[in-house]
Amino acid sequence: MKKTLYLMRHGQTLFNLRKKMQGHCDSPLTPLGEKQAEIAGEYLKNIHIDHAYSSSLERCCDTLEIATNGSIPYVRLKGLKEMSFGVFEGESEDLKPRDKKDYESFFVQYGGESLSQVKERMLKTCTEIIEKEDHNTVLAVSHGLASLCFLSNFEDAHELMKTGIPNCTIFKYEYENKEFKLVEIIRHDFNQIEEALAY
């Protein structure tokens, strides 16, 4: 039986705005992030979601609650968390490696994770979710880099790794015969609210 997974990035946070690495640490959604979640919710409201999951971090839980208008109960899972940056958590993004290739293992020496570890963790977690018997259309709210690591299990994600993905981007996957297939990447238009909430 074909199943569907909607994997969504959280809305903009204070650390996103201040260009800080979040990883396993957390920061609240900005007013713009809350509006982004509302707009993502307009897309999701026409979909019958039977189960929902969120990273255990508050920025994802808040995004899910806003996007679903609190109408769907959900489970928090640590397996959906962002990549850990170790001692670099909360530091400026300027300290990240210049070359994305260095991401693979750079943060491990500082108590963080490698891209491969996140890739395996996300695949394991999402597979366990979608394999549940009554899970046919699932929403999971996670993070930018974690979502790209998951995508890299099936497709070349190097270009997206370079550019990043906008907040509240939704990846639509179909799952059949124990395999995920990317069907669509949903990017929302935030131009009007970005202008209205310009800092």
C-alpha positions in Angstrom: 0.0 0.0 0.0 1.3 3.5 -0.9 1.7 5.9 2.0 2.5 9.6 2.1 5.0 11.5 4.4 5.0 15.2 4.6 8.4 16.3 6.1 8.4 20.0 7.0 11.0 22.4 8.2 10.1 24.7 11.2 9.4 28.4 10.9 11.9 31.1 11.3 13.5 31.4 14.7 15.4 34.0 16.6 18.6 32.2 16.0 17.8 32.0 12.3 17.4 35.7 12.3 20.6 36.3 14.2 22.6 33.8 12.1 23.4 31.4 14.9 23.8 27.7 14.8 20.9 26.0 16.6 21.4 22.2 16.3 20.2 20.6 19.5 19.8 23.9 21.3 16.7 25.9 20.8 15.3 29.4 20.2 11.7 30.6 19.8 9.9 31.3 16.6 9.9 34.9 15.5 6.6 36.7 14.5 7.6 35.9 10.9 8.1 32.2 11.8 4.7 32.0 13.3 3.1 33.6 10.1 5.1 31.1 8.0 3.6 28.3 9.9 0.2 29.7 9.4 0.7 29.9 5.6 2.1 26.3 5.6 -1.1 25.4 7.5 -3.2 26.7 4.6 -1.6 24.1 2.4 -1.9 21.3 4.9 -5.6 22.0 5.8 -6.7 20.3 2.6 -4.9 17.1 3.5 -6.3 14.4 5.7 -3.4 13.8 8.1 -3.9 10.7 10.2 -0.8 11.0 12.4 1.7 13.8 13.2 5.2 13.9 14.7 7.6 16.6 15.7 11.2 17.0 16.6 11.4 17.3 20.4 12.7 20.8 20.0 10.2 23.6 20.8 10.6 25.4 17.4 9.2 22.4 15.6 6.5 21.7 18.1 5.3 25.3 17.9 5.4 25.2 14.1 3.3 22.0 14.0 0.8 23.3 16.5 0.3 26.6 14.6 0.2 24.9 11.2 -2.5 22.4 12.3 -4.3 25.0 14.5 -3.8 22.6 17.4 -6.3 20.2 15.8 -4.0 17.2 15.6 -2.4 15.3 18.5 1.3 14.6 17.9 4.3 12.7 19.2 7.7 14.3 19.9 10.6 12.3 18.7 14.3 13.0 19.4 15.1 11.1 16.1 13.7 14.1 14.2 16.1 16.6 15.8 18.5 18.8 13.9 22.2 17.8 13.5 24.2 18.5 16.7 27.0 21.0 16.3 28.6 20.1 19.7 30.3 23.1 21.3 29.4 25.2 18.3 25.8 25.3 19.4 24.6 28.9 19.7 27.7 30.3 18.0 27.8 32.4 14.9 27.2 30.7 11.5 30.4 32.4 10.4 32.3 29.6 12.3 30.9 26.9 10.0 33.3 25.3 7.6 33.4 27.2 4.3 33.3 24.1 2.2 30.1 22.0 2.7 32.2 18.8 2.2 33.8 19.5 5.5 30.4 19.2 7.2 30.6 15.4 7.0 32.8 15.0 10.1 33.9 18.5 11.2 31.6 18.7 14.2 32.3 15.2 15.5 35.6 16.3 17.0 33.7 19.0 18.9 31.0 16.7 20.4 28.6 17.0 17.5 27.3 14.7 14.7 28.4 13.8 11.2 26.1 14.2 8.2 26.1 10.4 7.9 24.9 9.9 11.4 22.1 12.4 10.8 21.2 10.7 7.5 21.0 7.3 9.2 19.1 8.6 12.2 16.5 10.4 10.0 16.0 7.4 7.8 15.5 5.1 10.7 13.1 7.4 12.5 11.0 8.2 9.4 10.9 4.5 8.4 9.7 3.5 11.8 7.0 6.1 11.7 5.6 5.3 8.2 5.8 1.5 8.8 3.2 1.7 11.5 0.1 -0.1 10.4 -2.4 2.7 10.6 -0.1 5.5 9.3 -1.2 6.3 5.8 -0.7 10.1 5.6 1.8 11.5 8.1 3.1 14.9 8.9 6.6 15.2 10.5 8.1 18.6 11.5 11.8 18.6 11.6 14.8 20.9 10.6 16.5 22.2 7.5 19.8 20.2 7.6 18.1 17.1 9.0 15.5 17.2 6.2 18.3 17.5 3.6 20.2 14.6 5.2 17.0 12.5 4.9 16.6 13.5 1.2 20.2 12.5 0.5 19.3 8.9 1.2 17.4 8.9 -2.2 18.5 11.8 -4.2 21.5 14.1 -4.8 21.0 16.9 -2.3 24.3 18.7 -2.8 22.8 21.8 -4.4 20.2 22.2 -1.7 22.9 21.7 0.9 24.7 24.7 -0.6 21.7 27.0 -0.7 19.6 25.7 2.2 15.8 25.5 2.2 13.4 28.2 3.2 11.6 27.8 6.6 8.4 25.7 6.4 9.4 24.1 3.2 7.5 20.8 2.9 9.0 17.6 1.2 6.3 15.3 0.0 7.3 11.6 -0.1 5.5 8.5 -1.2 6.4 5.3 0.6 5.8 1.9 -1.1 7.6 -1.5 -1.0 9.9 -0.2 1.8 11.2 2.7 -0.3 10.7 6.5 -0.1 10.3 8.5 -3.2 10.4 12.3 -3.3 7.2 13.5 -5.1 7.3 17.3 -4.6 9.0 20.1 -2.7 6.5 22.7 -1.6 7.8 26.2 -1.1 5.5 28.9 0.1 5.3 32.5 -0.9 6.2 34.6 2.2 6.9 37.9 0.4 3.9 39.8 1.7 4.4 38.8 5.3 8.1 39.4 5.1 7.5 43.0 4.0 4.8 43.5 6.6 7.0 42.2 9.4 10.3 43.7 8.2 12.6 44.4 11.1 
